Amino acid sequence: MSSEDGARELDALRGQDDAAREGILAGIAATPHYEPEVYFVAAEANNRVNRTDPNRTVGVVSAQLRRRAPLIAGPGAEGGDPSTEHLPSVPLPSPHVYLCNMYVDAKFRKRGVGTALLSAAGEYACAWSEQLGEAVPLVLSVDNDNVGAVRLYEKCGFEYLEKNDVFCVMEKWP
């Protein structure tokens, strides 16, 4: 899909009721168990150096409410396939807000951008907690060799659900 097509599709969503939007978003991972992804974006405001793009995006993270965990047969599951050793065998909490695709521009790391993005995602999870009447944690996975991200998540209060030699699964309860 071109960016022009995407802009038209987003324009089509404006002014429609929730049921119409839900139908359009069905192709964007909306299911009875998964809400559509939302994106939290950090932008550099009033950039005096780059006047052609004064509100340049410097960070982003996507979040998705998952009312139930995906079914993953890891090595600890009955009948687990040995070739799936890298998959988590720990059950994920249901519901949870799954975070992925987090990125902060290298020039803006260690300046609070990642923390602000995680805070916004945390507020999103709290809003779902209020709506559902139960605690909704944040859940994410990260490659072990992404040391900066792992440190950020630990600093922000995420705890390990699972860790193997490739990646770890972490959670943070509100």
Chimera marker file (.cmm) of the C-alpha trace (Angstrom):
<marker_set name="trace">
<marker id="1" x="0.000" y="0.000" z="0.000" r="1" g="1" b="0" radius="0.5"/>
<marker id="2" x="1.382" y="3.403" z="-0.917" r="1" g="1" b="0" radius="0.5"/>
<marker id="3" x="1.459" y="6.227" z="1.601" r="1" g="1" b="0" radius="0.5"/>
<marker id="4" x="-1.176" y="7.973" z="-0.517" r="1" g="1" b="0" radius="0.5"/>
<marker id="5" x="-3.454" y="4.907" z="-0.251" r="1" g="1" b="0" radius="0.5"/>
<marker id="6" x="-2.813" y="4.783" z="3.481" r="1" g="1" b="0" radius="0.5"/>
<marker id="7" x="-3.728" y="8.464" z="3.837" r="1" g="1" b="0" radius="0.5"/>
<marker id="8" x="-6.971" y="7.879" z="1.910" r="1" g="1" b="0" radius="0.5"/>
<marker id="9" x="-7.783" y="4.900" z="4.111" r="1" g="1" b="0" radius="0.5"/>
<marker id="10" x="-7.169" y="6.959" z="7.276" r="1" g="1" b="0" radius="0.5"/>
<marker id="11" x="-9.305" y="9.780" z="5.868" r="1" g="1" b="0" radius="0.5"/>
<marker id="12" x="-12.049" y="7.224" z="5.230" r="1" g="1" b="0" radius="0.5"/>
<marker id="13" x="-11.988" y="6.303" z="8.918" r="1" g="1" b="0" radius="0.5"/>
<marker id="14" x="-12.670" y="9.855" z="10.055" r="1" g="1" b="0" radius="0.5"/>
<marker id="15" x="-16.321" y="10.513" z="10.716" r="1" g="1" b="0" radius="0.5"/>
<marker id="16" x="-17.395" y="6.876" z="10.694" r="1" g="1" b="0" radius="0.5"/>
<marker id="17" x="-18.978" y="5.149" z="13.637" r="1" g="1" b="0" radius="0.5"/>
<marker id="18" x="-17.108" y="2.532" z="15.671" r="1" g="1" b="0" radius="0.5"/>
<marker id="19" x="-18.701" y="-0.440" z="13.871" r="1" g="1" b="0" radius="0.5"/>
<marker id="20" x="-17.673" y="0.903" z="10.462" r="1" g="1" b="0" radius="0.5"/>
<marker id="21" x="-14.132" y="1.579" z="11.672" r="1" g="1" b="0" radius="0.5"/>
<marker id="22" x="-13.921" y="-1.886" z="13.194" r="1" g="1" b="0" radius="0.5"/>
<marker id="23" x="-14.876" y="-3.435" z="9.847" r="1" g="1" b="0" radius="0.5"/>
<marker id="24" x="-12.267" y="-1.404" z="7.963" r="1" g="1" b="0" radius="0.5"/>
<marker id="25" x="-9.615" y="-2.187" z="10.551" r="1" g="1" b="0" radius="0.5"/>
<marker id="26" x="-10.352" y="-5.914" z="10.380" r="1" g="1" b="0" radius="0.5"/>
<marker id="27" x="-7.471" y="-6.255" z="7.937" r="1" g="1" b="0" radius="0.5"/>
<marker id="28" x="-5.183" y="-4.574" z="10.478" r="1" g="1" b="0" radius="0.5"/>
<marker id="29" x="-5.235" y="-7.334" z="13.108" r="1" g="1" b="0" radius="0.5"/>
<marker id="30" x="-8.658" y="-6.554" z="14.612" r="1" g="1" b="0" radius="0.5"/>
<marker id="31" x="-10.177" y="-9.813" z="15.863" r="1" g="1" b="0" radius="0.5"/>
<marker id="32" x="-12.536" y="-10.665" z="18.695" r="1" g="1" b="0" radius="0.5"/>
<marker id="33" x="-9.461" y="-11.223" z="20.870" r="1" g="1" b="0" radius="0.5"/>
<marker id="34" x="-7.096" y="-8.526" z="19.589" r="1" g="1" b="0" radius="0.5"/>
<marker id="35" x="-7.774" y="-4.810" z="19.337" r="1" g="1" b="0" radius="0.5"/>
<marker id="36" x="-6.193" y="-2.871" z="16.441" r="1" g="1" b="0" radius="0.5"/>
<marker id="37" x="-2.658" y="-1.684" z="17.101" r="1" g="1" b="0" radius="0.5"/>
<marker id="38" x="-2.163" y="1.881" z="18.254" r="1" g="1" b="0" radius="0.5"/>
<marker id="39" x="1.069" y="3.803" z="17.805" r="1" g="1" b="0" radius="0.5"/>
<marker id="40" x="2.694" y="6.188" z="20.228" r="1" g="1" b="0" radius="0.5"/>
<marker id="41" x="4.994" y="8.630" z="18.464" r="1" g="1" b="0" radius="0.5"/>
<marker id="42" x="7.584" y="11.013" z="19.904" r="1" g="1" b="0" radius="0.5"/>
<marker id="43" x="8.373" y="14.015" z="17.738" r="1" g="1" b="0" radius="0.5"/>
<marker id="44" x="11.051" y="16.652" z="17.983" r="1" g="1" b="0" radius="0.5"/>
<marker id="45" x="9.122" y="19.891" z="18.342" r="1" g="1" b="0" radius="0.5"/>
<marker id="46" x="10.425" y="23.199" z="16.986" r="1" g="1" b="0" radius="0.5"/>
<marker id="47" x="13.521" y="21.744" z="15.371" r="1" g="1" b="0" radius="0.5"/>
<marker id="48" x="15.633" y="24.790" z="14.528" r="1" g="1" b="0" radius="0.5"/>
<marker id="49" x="18.339" y="22.767" z="12.796" r="1" g="1" b="0" radius="0.5"/>
<marker id="50" x="16.114" y="20.930" z="10.330" r="1" g="1" b="0" radius="0.5"/>
<marker id="51" x="13.581" y="23.535" z="9.222" r="1" g="1" b="0" radius="0.5"/>
<marker id="52" x="12.238" y="21.307" z="6.425" r="1" g="1" b="0" radius="0.5"/>
<marker id="53" x="10.839" y="18.879" z="9.006" r="1" g="1" b="0" radius="0.5"/>
<marker id="54" x="10.192" y="20.836" z="12.236" r="1" g="1" b="0" radius="0.5"/>
<marker id="55" x="8.275" y="17.989" z="13.933" r="1" g="1" b="0" radius="0.5"/>
<marker id="56" x="10.486" y="15.057" z="12.960" r="1" g="1" b="0" radius="0.5"/>
<marker id="57" x="9.585" y="11.672" z="14.457" r="1" g="1" b="0" radius="0.5"/>
<marker id="58" x="12.291" y="10.562" z="16.889" r="1" g="1" b="0" radius="0.5"/>
<marker id="59" x="10.644" y="7.526" z="18.476" r="1" g="1" b="0" radius="0.5"/>
<marker id="60" x="7.727" y="5.134" z="18.157" r="1" g="1" b="0" radius="0.5"/>
<marker id="61" x="6.191" y="2.077" z="19.823" r="1" g="1" b="0" radius="0.5"/>
<marker id="62" x="3.081" y="0.101" z="18.916" r="1" g="1" b="0" radius="0.5"/>
<marker id="63" x="0.677" y="-1.337" z="21.480" r="1" g="1" b="0" radius="0.5"/>
<marker id="64" x="-2.147" y="-3.819" z="21.114" r="1" g="1" b="0" radius="0.5"/>
<marker id="65" x="-4.649" y="-5.042" z="23.668" r="1" g="1" b="0" radius="0.5"/>
<marker id="66" x="-4.794" y="-8.821" z="23.522" r="1" g="1" b="0" radius="0.5"/>
<marker id="67" x="-7.723" y="-10.275" z="25.423" r="1" g="1" b="0" radius="0.5"/>
<marker id="68" x="-6.104" y="-13.695" z="25.310" r="1" g="1" b="0" radius="0.5"/>
<marker id="69" x="-2.572" y="-14.872" z="24.808" r="1" g="1" b="0" radius="0.5"/>
<marker id="70" x="-1.464" y="-16.418" z="21.526" r="1" g="1" b="0" radius="0.5"/>
<marker id="71" x="-1.090" y="-20.178" z="21.575" r="1" g="1" b="0" radius="0.5"/>
<marker id="72" x="2.596" y="-21.010" z="21.455" r="1" g="1" b="0" radius="0.5"/>
<marker id="73" x="3.894" y="-24.550" z="21.932" r="1" g="1" b="0" radius="0.5"/>
<marker id="74" x="7.345" y="-24.137" z="23.367" r="1" g="1" b="0" radius="0.5"/>
<marker id="75" x="9.583" y="-26.923" z="24.652" r="1" g="1" b="0" radius="0.5"/>
<marker id="76" x="7.776" y="-26.976" z="28.005" r="1" g="1" b="0" radius="0.5"/>
<marker id="77" x="4.364" y="-27.607" z="26.442" r="1" g="1" b="0" radius="0.5"/>
<marker id="78" x="3.052" y="-31.131" z="26.062" r="1" g="1" b="0" radius="0.5"/>
<marker id="79" x="3.923" y="-32.354" z="22.590" r="1" g="1" b="0" radius="0.5"/>
<marker id="80" x="6.246" y="-29.385" z="22.107" r="1" g="1" b="0" radius="0.5"/>
<marker id="81" x="8.402" y="-29.483" z="19.013" r="1" g="1" b="0" radius="0.5"/>
<marker id="82" x="12.165" y="-29.384" z="19.815" r="1" g="1" b="0" radius="0.5"/>
<marker id="83" x="12.663" y="-27.025" z="16.865" r="1" g="1" b="0" radius="0.5"/>
<marker id="84" x="10.641" y="-24.400" z="18.768" r="1" g="1" b="0" radius="0.5"/>
<marker id="85" x="13.113" y="-24.052" z="21.638" r="1" g="1" b="0" radius="0.5"/>
<marker id="86" x="13.411" y="-20.316" z="20.984" r="1" g="1" b="0" radius="0.5"/>
<marker id="87" x="9.671" y="-19.808" z="21.573" r="1" g="1" b="0" radius="0.5"/>
<marker id="88" x="8.434" y="-18.891" z="25.046" r="1" g="1" b="0" radius="0.5"/>
<marker id="89" x="6.920" y="-21.680" z="27.101" r="1" g="1" b="0" radius="0.5"/>
<marker id="90" x="5.551" y="-19.388" z="29.789" r="1" g="1" b="0" radius="0.5"/>
<marker id="91" x="1.861" y="-18.469" z="29.663" r="1" g="1" b="0" radius="0.5"/>
<marker id="92" x="1.242" y="-14.777" z="29.039" r="1" g="1" b="0" radius="0.5"/>
<marker id="93" x="-1.290" y="-12.943" z="31.203" r="1" g="1" b="0" radius="0.5"/>
<marker id="94" x="-4.738" y="-12.443" z="29.682" r="1" g="1" b="0" radius="0.5"/>
<marker id="95" x="-5.599" y="-9.741" z="28.921" r="1" g="1" b="0" radius="0.5"/>
<marker id="96" x="-2.391" y="-7.797" z="28.262" r="1" g="1" b="0" radius="0.5"/>
<marker id="97" x="-1.128" y="-4.933" z="26.115" r="1" g="1" b="0" radius="0.5"/>
<marker id="98" x="1.596" y="-6.220" z="23.828" r="1" g="1" b="0" radius="0.5"/>
<marker id="99" x="4.321" y="-3.716" z="22.910" r="1" g="1" b="0" radius="0.5"/>
<marker id="100" x="6.420" y="-4.093" z="19.779" r="1" g="1" b="0" radius="0.5"/>
<marker id="101" x="8.313" y="-2.187" z="17.111" r="1" g="1" b="0" radius="0.5"/>
<marker id="102" x="9.850" y="0.210" z="19.611" r="1" g="1" b="0" radius="0.5"/>
<marker id="103" x="12.451" y="2.473" z="18.061" r="1" g="1" b="0" radius="0.5"/>
<marker id="104" x="14.209" y="5.631" z="19.211" r="1" g="1" b="0" radius="0.5"/>
<marker id="105" x="16.464" y="7.568" z="16.830" r="1" g="1" b="0" radius="0.5"/>
<marker id="106" x="20.099" y="7.096" z="17.876" r="1" g="1" b="0" radius="0.5"/>
<marker id="107" x="20.560" y="10.869" z="18.296" r="1" g="1" b="0" radius="0.5"/>
<marker id="108" x="17.760" y="10.928" z="20.877" r="1" g="1" b="0" radius="0.5"/>
<marker id="109" x="18.634" y="7.898" z="22.997" r="1" g="1" b="0" radius="0.5"/>
<marker id="110" x="19.333" y="8.438" z="26.706" r="1" g="1" b="0" radius="0.5"/>
<marker id="111" x="17.239" y="11.623" z="26.605" r="1" g="1" b="0" radius="0.5"/>
<marker id="112" x="13.962" y="10.253" z="28.027" r="1" g="1" b="0" radius="0.5"/>
<marker id="113" x="12.240" y="9.472" z="24.721" r="1" g="1" b="0" radius="0.5"/>
<marker id="114" x="11.996" y="5.717" z="25.348" r="1" g="1" b="0" radius="0.5"/>
<marker id="115" x="10.796" y="6.283" z="28.900" r="1" g="1" b="0" radius="0.5"/>
<marker id="116" x="8.127" y="8.709" z="27.659" r="1" g="1" b="0" radius="0.5"/>
<marker id="117" x="6.926" y="6.223" z="25.026" r="1" g="1" b="0" radius="0.5"/>
<marker id="118" x="6.681" y="3.455" z="27.623" r="1" g="1" b="0" radius="0.5"/>
<marker id="119" x="4.851" y="5.815" z="29.973" r="1" g="1" b="0" radius="0.5"/>
<marker id="120" x="2.290" y="6.613" z="27.262" r="1" g="1" b="0" radius="0.5"/>
<marker id="121" x="1.819" y="2.898" z="26.611" r="1" g="1" b="0" radius="0.5"/>
<marker id="122" x="1.404" y="2.373" z="30.361" r="1" g="1" b="0" radius="0.5"/>
<marker id="123" x="-1.370" y="4.981" z="30.443" r="1" g="1" b="0" radius="0.5"/>
<marker id="124" x="-3.028" y="3.149" z="27.548" r="1" g="1" b="0" radius="0.5"/>
<marker id="125" x="-2.891" y="-0.118" z="29.543" r="1" g="1" b="0" radius="0.5"/>
<marker id="126" x="-4.338" y="1.660" z="32.603" r="1" g="1" b="0" radius="0.5"/>
<marker id="127" x="-7.225" y="2.969" z="30.507" r="1" g="1" b="0" radius="0.5"/>
<marker id="128" x="-7.957" y="-0.594" z="29.377" r="1" g="1" b="0" radius="0.5"/>
<marker id="129" x="-7.673" y="-1.747" z="33.009" r="1" g="1" b="0" radius="0.5"/>
<marker id="130" x="-10.384" y="0.719" z="33.990" r="1" g="1" b="0" radius="0.5"/>
<marker id="131" x="-12.605" y="-0.245" z="31.062" r="1" g="1" b="0" radius="0.5"/>
<marker id="132" x="-12.230" y="-4.009" z="31.619" r="1" g="1" b="0" radius="0.5"/>
<marker id="133" x="-12.333" y="-3.838" z="35.419" r="1" g="1" b="0" radius="0.5"/>
<marker id="134" x="-9.088" y="-5.810" z="35.837" r="1" g="1" b="0" radius="0.5"/>
<marker id="135" x="-5.367" y="-5.117" z="35.772" r="1" g="1" b="0" radius="0.5"/>
<marker id="136" x="-3.853" y="-5.151" z="32.283" r="1" g="1" b="0" radius="0.5"/>
<marker id="137" x="-0.061" y="-5.492" z="32.198" r="1" g="1" b="0" radius="0.5"/>
<marker id="138" x="2.343" y="-4.454" z="29.468" r="1" g="1" b="0" radius="0.5"/>
<marker id="139" x="4.148" y="-7.385" z="27.801" r="1" g="1" b="0" radius="0.5"/>
<marker id="140" x="7.026" y="-7.299" z="25.322" r="1" g="1" b="0" radius="0.5"/>
<marker id="141" x="9.812" y="-9.401" z="23.928" r="1" g="1" b="0" radius="0.5"/>
<marker id="142" x="13.321" y="-8.194" z="23.216" r="1" g="1" b="0" radius="0.5"/>
<marker id="143" x="16.460" y="-9.778" z="21.808" r="1" g="1" b="0" radius="0.5"/>
<marker id="144" x="19.058" y="-10.401" z="24.493" r="1" g="1" b="0" radius="0.5"/>
<marker id="145" x="21.751" y="-8.676" z="22.447" r="1" g="1" b="0" radius="0.5"/>
<marker id="146" x="19.735" y="-5.429" z="22.438" r="1" g="1" b="0" radius="0.5"/>
<marker id="147" x="21.404" y="-4.391" z="25.688" r="1" g="1" b="0" radius="0.5"/>
<marker id="148" x="20.253" y="-0.766" z="25.624" r="1" g="1" b="0" radius="0.5"/>
<marker id="149" x="16.598" y="-1.764" z="25.258" r="1" g="1" b="0" radius="0.5"/>
<marker id="150" x="16.857" y="-4.427" z="27.973" r="1" g="1" b="0" radius="0.5"/>
<marker id="151" x="18.360" y="-1.845" z="30.362" r="1" g="1" b="0" radius="0.5"/>
<marker id="152" x="15.593" y="0.642" z="29.532" r="1" g="1" b="0" radius="0.5"/>
<marker id="153" x="12.875" y="-1.921" z="30.194" r="1" g="1" b="0" radius="0.5"/>
<marker id="154" x="14.496" y="-2.984" z="33.479" r="1" g="1" b="0" radius="0.5"/>
<marker id="155" x="14.853" y="0.687" z="34.529" r="1" g="1" b="0" radius="0.5"/>
<marker id="156" x="11.169" y="1.249" z="33.745" r="1" g="1" b="0" radius="0.5"/>
<marker id="157" x="10.123" y="-1.647" z="35.997" r="1" g="1" b="0" radius="0.5"/>
<marker id="158" x="9.680" y="-4.531" z="33.564" r="1" g="1" b="0" radius="0.5"/>
<marker id="159" x="10.340" y="-7.984" z="35.012" r="1" g="1" b="0" radius="0.5"/>
<marker id="160" x="11.318" y="-11.195" z="33.235" r="1" g="1" b="0" radius="0.5"/>
<marker id="161" x="8.646" y="-13.747" z="32.427" r="1" g="1" b="0" radius="0.5"/>
<marker id="162" x="11.006" y="-15.879" z="30.356" r="1" g="1" b="0" radius="0.5"/>
<marker id="163" x="14.589" y="-15.648" z="29.211" r="1" g="1" b="0" radius="0.5"/>
<marker id="164" x="16.399" y="-17.969" z="26.857" r="1" g="1" b="0" radius="0.5"/>
<marker id="165" x="19.596" y="-17.710" z="24.845" r="1" g="1" b="0" radius="0.5"/>
<marker id="166" x="17.941" y="-15.660" z="22.068" r="1" g="1" b="0" radius="0.5"/>
<marker id="167" x="15.432" y="-13.288" z="23.647" r="1" g="1" b="0" radius="0.5"/>
<marker id="168" x="13.384" y="-12.569" z="26.736" r="1" g="1" b="0" radius="0.5"/>
<marker id="169" x="9.743" y="-11.876" z="27.468" r="1" g="1" b="0" radius="0.5"/>
<marker id="170" x="9.088" y="-9.135" z="30.010" r="1" g="1" b="0" radius="0.5"/>
<marker id="171" x="6.027" y="-7.721" z="31.736" r="1" g="1" b="0" radius="0.5"/>
<marker id="172" x="5.076" y="-4.702" z="33.815" r="1" g="1" b="0" radius="0.5"/>
<marker id="173" x="1.923" y="-4.562" z="35.887" r="1" g="1" b="0" radius="0.5"/>
<marker id="174" x="0.197" y="-1.223" z="36.526" r="1" g="1" b="0" radius="0.5"/>
<link id1="1" id2="2" r="1" g="1" b="0" radius="0.2"/>
<link id1="2" id2="3" r="1" g="1" b="0" radius="0.2"/>
<link id1="3" id2="4" r="1" g="1" b="0" radius="0.2"/>
<link id1="4" id2="5" r="1" g="1" b="0" radius="0.2"/>
<link id1="5" id2="6" r="1" g="1" b="0" radius="0.2"/>
<link id1="6" id2="7" r="1" g="1" b="0" radius="0.2"/>
<link id1="7" id2="8" r="1" g="1" b="0" radius="0.2"/>
<link id1="8" id2="9" r="1" g="1" b="0" radius="0.2"/>
<link id1="9" id2="10" r="1" g="1" b="0" radius="0.2"/>
<link id1="10" id2="11" r="1" g="1" b="0" radius="0.2"/>
<link id1="11" id2="12" r="1" g="1" b="0" radius="0.2"/>
<link id1="12" id2="13" r="1" g="1" b="0" radius="0.2"/>
<link id1="13" id2="14" r="1" g="1" b="0" radius="0.2"/>
<link id1="14" id2="15" r="1" g="1" b="0" radius="0.2"/>
<link id1="15" id2="16" r="1" g="1" b="0" radius="0.2"/>
<link id1="16" id2="17" r="1" g="1" b="0" radius="0.2"/>
<link id1="17" id2="18" r="1" g="1" b="0" radius="0.2"/>
<link id1="18" id2="19" r="1" g="1" b="0" radius="0.2"/>
<link id1="19" id2="20" r="1" g="1" b="0" radius="0.2"/>
<link id1="20" id2="21" r="1" g="1" b="0" radius="0.2"/>
<link id1="21" id2="22" r="1" g="1" b="0" radius="0.2"/>
<link id1="22" id2="23" r="1" g="1" b="0" radius="0.2"/>
<link id1="23" id2="24" r="1" g="1" b="0" radius="0.2"/>
<link id1="24" id2="25" r="1" g="1" b="0" radius="0.2"/>
<link id1="25" id2="26" r="1" g="1" b="0" radius="0.2"/>
<link id1="26" id2="27" r="1" g="1" b="0" radius="0.2"/>
<link id1="27" id2="28" r="1" g="1" b="0" radius="0.2"/>
<link id1="28" id2="29" r="1" g="1" b="0" radius="0.2"/>
<link id1="29" id2="30" r="1" g="1" b="0" radius="0.2"/>
<link id1="30" id2="31" r="1" g="1" b="0" radius="0.2"/>
<link id1="31" id2="32" r="1" g="1" b="0" radius="0.2"/>
<link id1="32" id2="33" r="1" g="1" b="0" radius="0.2"/>
<link id1="33" id2="34" r="1" g="1" b="0" radius="0.2"/>
<link id1="34" id2="35" r="1" g="1" b="0" radius="0.2"/>
<link id1="35" id2="36" r="1" g="1" b="0" radius="0.2"/>
<link id1="36" id2="37" r="1" g="1" b="0" radius="0.2"/>
<link id1="37" id2="38" r="1" g="1" b="0" radius="0.2"/>
<link id1="38" id2="39" r="1" g="1" b="0" radius="0.2"/>
<link id1="39" id2="40" r="1" g="1" b="0" radius="0.2"/>
<link id1="40" id2="41" r="1" g="1" b="0" radius="0.2"/>
<link id1="41" id2="42" r="1" g="1" b="0" radius="0.2"/>
<link id1="42" id2="43" r="1" g="1" b="0" radius="0.2"/>
<link id1="43" id2="44" r="1" g="1" b="0" radius="0.2"/>
<link id1="44" id2="45" r="1" g="1" b="0" radius="0.2"/>
<link id1="45" id2="46" r="1" g="1" b="0" radius="0.2"/>
<link id1="46" id2="47" r="1" g="1" b="0" radius="0.2"/>
<link id1="47" id2="48" r="1" g="1" b="0" radius="0.2"/>
<link id1="48" id2="49" r="1" g="1" b="0" radius="0.2"/>
<link id1="49" id2="50" r="1" g="1" b="0" radius="0.2"/>
<link id1="50" id2="51" r="1" g="1" b="0" radius="0.2"/>
<link id1="51" id2="52" r="1" g="1" b="0" radius="0.2"/>
<link id1="52" id2="53" r="1" g="1" b="0" radius="0.2"/>
<link id1="53" id2="54" r="1" g="1" b="0" radius="0.2"/>
<link id1="54" id2="55" r="1" g="1" b="0" radius="0.2"/>
<link id1="55" id2="56" r="1" g="1" b="0" radius="0.2"/>
<link id1="56" id2="57" r="1" g="1" b="0" radius="0.2"/>
<link id1="57" id2="58" r="1" g="1" b="0" radius="0.2"/>
<link id1="58" id2="59" r="1" g="1" b="0" radius="0.2"/>
<link id1="59" id2="60" r="1" g="1" b="0" radius="0.2"/>
<link id1="60" id2="61" r="1" g="1" b="0" radius="0.2"/>
<link id1="61" id2="62" r="1" g="1" b="0" radius="0.2"/>
<link id1="62" id2="63" r="1" g="1" b="0" radius="0.2"/>
<link id1="63" id2="64" r="1" g="1" b="0" radius="0.2"/>
<link id1="64" id2="65" r="1" g="1" b="0" radius="0.2"/>
<link id1="65" id2="66" r="1" g="1" b="0" radius="0.2"/>
<link id1="66" id2="67" r="1" g="1" b="0" radius="0.2"/>
<link id1="67" id2="68" r="1" g="1" b="0" radius="0.2"/>
<link id1="68" id2="69" r="1" g="1" b="0" radius="0.2"/>
<link id1="69" id2="70" r="1" g="1" b="0" radius="0.2"/>
<link id1="70" id2="71" r="1" g="1" b="0" radius="0.2"/>
<link id1="71" id2="72" r="1" g="1" b="0" radius="0.2"/>
<link id1="72" id2="73" r="1" g="1" b="0" radius="0.2"/>
<link id1="73" id2="74" r="1" g="1" b="0" radius="0.2"/>
<link id1="74" id2="75" r="1" g="1" b="0" radius="0.2"/>
<link id1="75" id2="76" r="1" g="1" b="0" radius="0.2"/>
<link id1="76" id2="77" r="1" g="1" b="0" radius="0.2"/>
<link id1="77" id2="78" r="1" g="1" b="0" radius="0.2"/>
<link id1="78" id2="79" r="1" g="1" b="0" radius="0.2"/>
<link id1="79" id2="80" r="1" g="1" b="0" radius="0.2"/>
<link id1="80" id2="81" r="1" g="1" b="0" radius="0.2"/>
<link id1="81" id2="82" r="1" g="1" b="0" radius="0.2"/>
<link id1="82" id2="83" r="1" g="1" b="0" radius="0.2"/>
<link id1="83" id2="84" r="1" g="1" b="0" radius="0.2"/>
<link id1="84" id2="85" r="1" g="1" b="0" radius="0.2"/>
<link id1="85" id2="86" r="1" g="1" b="0" radius="0.2"/>
<link id1="86" id2="87" r="1" g="1" b="0" radius="0.2"/>
<link id1="87" id2="88" r="1" g="1" b="0" radius="0.2"/>
<link id1="88" id2="89" r="1" g="1" b="0" radius="0.2"/>
<link id1="89" id2="90" r="1" g="1" b="0" radius="0.2"/>
<link id1="90" id2="91" r="1" g="1" b="0" radius="0.2"/>
<link id1="91" id2="92" r="1" g="1" b="0" radius="0.2"/>
<link id1="92" id2="93" r="1" g="1" b="0" radius="0.2"/>
<link id1="93" id2="94" r="1" g="1" b="0" radius="0.2"/>
<link id1="94" id2="95" r="1" g="1" b="0" radius="0.2"/>
<link id1="95" id2="96" r="1" g="1" b="0" radius="0.2"/>
<link id1="96" id2="97" r="1" g="1" b="0" radius="0.2"/>
<link id1="97" id2="98" r="1" g="1" b="0" radius="0.2"/>
<link id1="98" id2="99" r="1" g="1" b="0" radius="0.2"/>
<link id1="99" id2="100" r="1" g="1" b="0" radius="0.2"/>
<link id1="100" id2="101" r="1" g="1" b="0" radius="0.2"/>
<link id1="101" id2="102" r="1" g="1" b="0" radius="0.2"/>
<link id1="102" id2="103" r="1" g="1" b="0" radius="0.2"/>
<link id1="103" id2="104" r="1" g="1" b="0" radius="0.2"/>
<link id1="104" id2="105" r="1" g="1" b="0" radius="0.2"/>
<link id1="105" id2="106" r="1" g="1" b="0" radius="0.2"/>
<link id1="106" id2="107" r="1" g="1" b="0" radius="0.2"/>
<link id1="107" id2="108" r="1" g="1" b="0" radius="0.2"/>
<link id1="108" id2="109" r="1" g="1" b="0" radius="0.2"/>
<link id1="109" id2="110" r="1" g="1" b="0" radius="0.2"/>
<link id1="110" id2="111" r="1" g="1" b="0" radius="0.2"/>
<link id1="111" id2="112" r="1" g="1" b="0" radius="0.2"/>
<link id1="112" id2="113" r="1" g="1" b="0" radius="0.2"/>
<link id1="113" id2="114" r="1" g="1" b="0" radius="0.2"/>
<link id1="114" id2="115" r="1" g="1" b="0" radius="0.2"/>
<link id1="115" id2="116" r="1" g="1" b="0" radius="0.2"/>
<link id1="116" id2="117" r="1" g="1" b="0" radius="0.2"/>
<link id1="117" id2="118" r="1" g="1" b="0" radius="0.2"/>
<link id1="118" id2="119" r="1" g="1" b="0" radius="0.2"/>
<link id1="119" id2="120" r="1" g="1" b="0" radius="0.2"/>
<link id1="120" id2="121" r="1" g="1" b="0" radius="0.2"/>
<link id1="121" id2="122" r="1" g="1" b="0" radius="0.2"/>
<link id1="122" id2="123" r="1" g="1" b="0" radius="0.2"/>
<link id1="123" id2="124" r="1" g="1" b="0" radius="0.2"/>
<link id1="124" id2="125" r="1" g="1" b="0" radius="0.2"/>
<link id1="125" id2="126" r="1" g="1" b="0" radius="0.2"/>
<link id1="126" id2="127" r="1" g="1" b="0" radius="0.2"/>
<link id1="127" id2="128" r="1" g="1" b="0" radius="0.2"/>
<link id1="128" id2="129" r="1" g="1" b="0" radius="0.2"/>
<link id1="129" id2="130" r="1" g="1" b="0" radius="0.2"/>
<link id1="130" id2="131" r="1" g="1" b="0" radius="0.2"/>
<link id1="131" id2="132" r="1" g="1" b="0" radius="0.2"/>
<link id1="132" id2="133" r="1" g="1" b="0" radius="0.2"/>
<link id1="133" id2="134" r="1" g="1" b="0" radius="0.2"/>
<link id1="134" id2="135" r="1" g="1" b="0" radius="0.2"/>
<link id1="135" id2="136" r="1" g="1" b="0" radius="0.2"/>
<link id1="136" id2="137" r="1" g="1" b="0" radius="0.2"/>
<link id1="137" id2="138" r="1" g="1" b="0" radius="0.2"/>
<link id1="138" id2="139" r="1" g="1" b="0" radius="0.2"/>
<link id1="139" id2="140" r="1" g="1" b="0" radius="0.2"/>
<link id1="140" id2="141" r="1" g="1" b="0" radius="0.2"/>
<link id1="141" id2="142" r="1" g="1" b="0" radius="0.2"/>
<link id1="142" id2="143" r="1" g="1" b="0" radius="0.2"/>
<link id1="143" id2="144" r="1" g="1" b="0" radius="0.2"/>
<link id1="144" id2="145" r="1" g="1" b="0" radius="0.2"/>
<link id1="145" id2="146" r="1" g="1" b="0" radius="0.2"/>
<link id1="146" id2="147" r="1" g="1" b="0" radius="0.2"/>
<link id1="147" id2="148" r="1" g="1" b="0" radius="0.2"/>
<link id1="148" id2="149" r="1" g="1" b="0" radius="0.2"/>
<link id1="149" id2="150" r="1" g="1" b="0" radius="0.2"/>
<link id1="150" id2="151" r="1" g="1" b="0" radius="0.2"/>
<link id1="151" id2="152" r="1" g="1" b="0" radius="0.2"/>
<link id1="152" id2="153" r="1" g="1" b="0" radius="0.2"/>
<link id1="153" id2="154" r="1" g="1" b="0" radius="0.2"/>
<link id1="154" id2="155" r="1" g="1" b="0" radius="0.2"/>
<link id1="155" id2="156" r="1" g="1" b="0" radius="0.2"/>
<link id1="156" id2="157" r="1" g="1" b="0" radius="0.2"/>
<link id1="157" id2="158" r="1" g="1" b="0" radius="0.2"/>
<link id1="158" id2="159" r="1" g="1" b="0" radius="0.2"/>
<link id1="159" id2="160" r="1" g="1" b="0" radius="0.2"/>
<link id1="160" id2="161" r="1" g="1" b="0" radius="0.2"/>
<link id1="161" id2="162" r="1" g="1" b="0" radius="0.2"/>
<link id1="162" id2="163" r="1" g="1" b="0" radius="0.2"/>
<link id1="163" id2="164" r="1" g="1" b="0" radius="0.2"/>
<link id1="164" id2="165" r="1" g="1" b="0" radius="0.2"/>
<link id1="165" id2="166" r="1" g="1" b="0" radius="0.2"/>
<link id1="166" id2="167" r="1" g="1" b="0" radius="0.2"/>
<link id1="167" id2="168" r="1" g="1" b="0" radius="0.2"/>
<link id1="168" id2="169" r="1" g="1" b="0" radius="0.2"/>
<link id1="169" id2="170" r="1" g="1" b="0" radius="0.2"/>
<link id1="170" id2="171" r="1" g="1" b="0" radius="0.2"/>
<link id1="171" id2="172" r="1" g="1" b="0" radius="0.2"/>
<link id1="172" id2="173" r="1" g="1" b="0" radius="0.2"/>
<link id1="173" id2="174" r="1" g="1" b="0" radius="0.2"/>
</marker_set>
